[in-house]
Amino acid sequence: MKPALFDYVRPASLEEALKVLSAGDDAAVIAGGQSLLPMLNLRVASAETLVDISRLRELKTLSETEAALSIGALVTHAAIEDGLGRDSFNGLLQRIASKIAYRAVRNMGTIGGSLSLCDPAADWPVCLLALGATIAIASLEGERCLAVEDFLVDAYTTALEQGELLVRIDIPKQGDCAWGVGKVNRKSGAFADSLAIAVLGKDCRPTRVALGGTASCARLLAGTSAALDRQPGIGADALSGIIAEDVAAAHEDATPYQMRCHVHTVTCAIAEARSWSR
Ligand SMILES: Cc1cc2nc3c(=O)[nH]c(=O)nc-3n(C[C@H](O)[C@H](O)[C@H](O)COP(=O)(O)OP(=O)(O)OC[C@H]3O[C@@H](n4cnc5c(N)ncnc54)[C@H](O)[C@@H]3O)c2cc1C
C-alpha cells in the first residue's frame, strides 16, 4: 500500500521545526523513518504534514560533562554502535545498539525516534530506564525535562504533547558501571520477546532493573531493584519470587501472559546474574 497524501517540510533549524509543529494539529515528526514510513504505508498512522527533522544538526551531537552524557535525539543506533563519543557505561550503550535490527535499520533509526515511538519491545527505552536517564523536550515555550519513567506512558504513548520535540537524552554517569542483559528474541536482530537490563547500584546510586516486551511499555521493576539494594547476595530462589511479582504487576492482567511472564522472570534473573560479572 502507499501512504495517504501528506505535505512535507524539512526545516533547517530547531526553531523553524517547532513553529511548524505548533502550527498544525496533524503534523508528525519524521526522523529516521524506519517505523513511521511502514506505518504510513500500512495506513496505521497518518499525518497532514510530515516534519522531517533530519537536517537539524543540533540534534545530532553527543556531549559529555563530569556528571552526564548527553545524546542528541537524531544520533543513530549505528553511531552509538560504532562508539561515537566515549561509552561511560562500560560498553552497555554499544551492546544495546549493536543488537537492534540489522545494520541498514541501525544506519537510519535514531535513539530519539525509538523513545518517541515507545514500542513495548524496543531496546532503548529499557536501557535508558535502567540507566536513570532524563529526556529533554523542546517546544516554542522552552525546554522541559522528564525522567524516562515519566516520559514512557504506555504502549506507543509518551508524555510528548502537540508542538513538542524530543531533543536530547541525558544519562547520569555511573562510575564503574556494572550491568547485565537478558534478552530473548526469535532470531538475531528481531524485536525482543523479553528484554531485561540490570544496572547495579554503587556509591549511593540505587540498583535499577528494567523490563521490556510486556503488554504496556518498558518499566522499572521496583521490588526487584529495591531487594537487590537491601540484600545484594539475596540468592536466585528468593529473587525469582520477587521478580515474578514485579513481572505480574507489569501485565495488568497476567493470566493470558503466563508463558510470557515466565520468560520475563528468566531474562530478569539472567540480567541480574550477569551484572555481577562486570
Ligand atoms: C525491520 C526493523 C527491525 C527493527 N528491530 C528493532 C529492534 O530489534 N529493536 C528496536 O529497539 N527497534 C527496532 N526497530 C525500530 C528502529 O530501530 C527505530 O528505532 C525506530 O524505527 C524509530 O526510529 P526512527 O528514527 O526511524 O523514527 P521514525 O520512524 O522517523 O519515527 C518514529 C516515531 O517517533 C516520532 N519521532 C521521531 N523522532 C522524534 C523526535 N525527536 N521527537 C518527537 N517525536 C519523534 C515520529 O513522529 C514517529 O511517531 C526495527 C525497525 C525495523 C524497520
The ligand as an SDF file (V2000), in Angstrom:
LIG
                    3D

 53 58  0  0  0  0  0  0  0  0999 V2000
   12.9600   -4.3060   10.2880 C   0  0  0  0  0  0  0  0  0  0  0  0
   13.0550   -3.5000   11.5570 C   0  0  0  0  0  0  0  0  0  0  0  0
   13.5010   -4.1370   12.6980 C   0  0  0  0  0  0  0  0  0  0  0  0
   13.6120   -3.4050   13.8950 C   0  0  0  0  0  0  0  0  0  0  0  0
   14.0740   -4.0370   15.0220 N   0  0  0  0  0  0  0  0  0  0  0  0
   14.2130   -3.3520   16.1640 C   0  0  0  0  0  0  0  0  0  0  0  0
   14.7320   -3.9630   17.3470 C   0  0  0  0  0  0  0  0  0  0  0  0
   15.0950   -5.1350   17.3680 O   0  0  0  0  0  0  0  0  0  0  0  0
   14.8310   -3.1960   18.4710 N   0  0  0  0  0  0  0  0  0  0  0  0
   14.4680   -1.8890   18.4940 C   0  0  0  0  0  0  0  0  0  0  0  0
   14.5840   -1.2340   19.5350 O   0  0  0  0  0  0  0  0  0  0  0  0
   13.9770   -1.2720   17.3980 N   0  0  0  0  0  0  0  0  0  0  0  0
   13.8480   -1.9650   16.2450 C   0  0  0  0  0  0  0  0  0  0  0  0
   13.3580   -1.3180   15.1290 N   0  0  0  0  0  0  0  0  0  0  0  0
   12.9550    0.1190   15.2370 C   0  0  0  0  0  0  0  0  0  0  0  0
   14.1080    1.0510   14.7810 C   0  0  0  0  0  0  0  0  0  0  0  0
   15.2530    0.7030   15.4520 O   0  0  0  0  0  0  0  0  0  0  0  0
   13.9400    2.5830   15.0830 C   0  0  0  0  0  0  0  0  0  0  0  0
   14.3730    2.8880   16.3680 O   0  0  0  0  0  0  0  0  0  0  0  0
   12.6160    3.0480   15.0440 C   0  0  0  0  0  0  0  0  0  0  0  0
   12.2020    2.7770   13.7410 O   0  0  0  0  0  0  0  0  0  0  0  0
   12.4080    4.5690   15.3270 C   0  0  0  0  0  0  0  0  0  0  0  0
   13.4680    5.3940   14.9330 O   0  0  0  0  0  0  0  0  0  0  0  0
   13.3590    6.3700   13.6780 P   0  0  0  0  0  0  0  0  0  0  0  0
   14.4340    7.3820   13.8400 O   0  0  0  0  0  0  0  0  0  0  0  0
   13.3690    5.5880   12.4090 O   0  0  0  0  0  0  0  0  0  0  0  0
   11.9380    7.0800   13.9140 O   0  0  0  0  0  0  0  0  0  0  0  0
   10.7450    7.3860   12.8860 P   0  0  0  0  0  0  0  0  0  0  0  0
   10.2840    6.1290   12.2440 O   0  0  0  0  0  0  0  0  0  0  0  0
   11.1090    8.5140   11.9950 O   0  0  0  0  0  0  0  0  0  0  0  0
    9.6620    7.9080   13.9300 O   0  0  0  0  0  0  0  0  0  0  0  0
    9.0600    7.0200   14.8640 C   0  0  0  0  0  0  0  0  0  0  0  0
    8.0460    7.7980   15.7100 C   0  0  0  0  0  0  0  0  0  0  0  0
    8.6950    8.7130   16.5780 O   0  0  0  0  0  0  0  0  0  0  0  0
    8.3190   10.0720   16.2990 C   0  0  0  0  0  0  0  0  0  0  0  0
    9.5600   10.8450   16.4350 N   0  0  0  0  0  0  0  0  0  0  0  0
   10.7630   10.5530   15.8640 C   0  0  0  0  0  0  0  0  0  0  0  0
   11.7080   11.3840   16.3170 N   0  0  0  0  0  0  0  0  0  0  0  0
   11.0940   12.2360   17.1870 C   0  0  0  0  0  0  0  0  0  0  0  0
   11.5510   13.3120   17.9870 C   0  0  0  0  0  0  0  0  0  0  0  0
   12.8360   13.6800   18.0300 N   0  0  0  0  0  0  0  0  0  0  0  0
   10.6510   13.9760   18.7640 N   0  0  0  0  0  0  0  0  0  0  0  0
    9.3480   13.6010   18.7560 C   0  0  0  0  0  0  0  0  0  0  0  0
    8.8530   12.5720   18.0210 N   0  0  0  0  0  0  0  0  0  0  0  0
    9.7170   11.8960   17.2440 C   0  0  0  0  0  0  0  0  0  0  0  0
    7.7030   10.0350   14.9130 C   0  0  0  0  0  0  0  0  0  0  0  0
    6.7270   11.0460   14.7480 O   0  0  0  0  0  0  0  0  0  0  0  0
    7.0880    8.6500   14.8850 C   0  0  0  0  0  0  0  0  0  0  0  0
    5.8440    8.6450   15.5430 O   0  0  0  0  0  0  0  0  0  0  0  0
   13.2370   -2.0210   13.9320 C   0  0  0  0  0  0  0  0  0  0  0  0
   12.7780   -1.4030   12.7580 C   0  0  0  0  0  0  0  0  0  0  0  0
   12.6960   -2.1210   11.5880 C   0  0  0  0  0  0  0  0  0  0  0  0
   12.2280   -1.4200   10.3430 C   0  0  0  0  0  0  0  0  0  0  0  0
  1  2  1  0
  2  3  1  0
  2 52  2  0
  3  4  2  0
  4  5  1  0
  4 50  1  0
  5  6  2  0
  6  7  1  0
  6 13  1  0
  7  8  2  0
  7  9  1  0
  9 10  1  0
 10 11  2  0
 10 12  1  0
 12 13  2  0
 13 14  1  0
 14 15  1  0
 14 50  1  0
 15 16  1  0
 16 17  1  0
 16 18  1  0
 18 19  1  0
 18 20  1  0
 20 21  1  0
 20 22  1  0
 22 23  1  0
 23 24  1  0
 24 25  2  0
 24 26  1  0
 24 27  1  0
 27 28  1  0
 28 29  2  0
 28 30  1  0
 28 31  1  0
 31 32  1  0
 32 33  1  0
 33 34  1  0
 33 48  1  0
 34 35  1  0
 35 36  1  0
 35 46  1  0
 36 37  1  0
 36 45  1  0
 37 38  2  0
 38 39  1  0
 39 40  1  0
 39 45  2  0
 40 41  1  0
 40 42  2  0
 42 43  1  0
 43 44  2  0
 44 45  1  0
 46 47  1  0
 46 48  1  0
 48 49  1  0
 50 51  2  0
 51 52  1  0
 52 53  1  0
M  END
$$$$
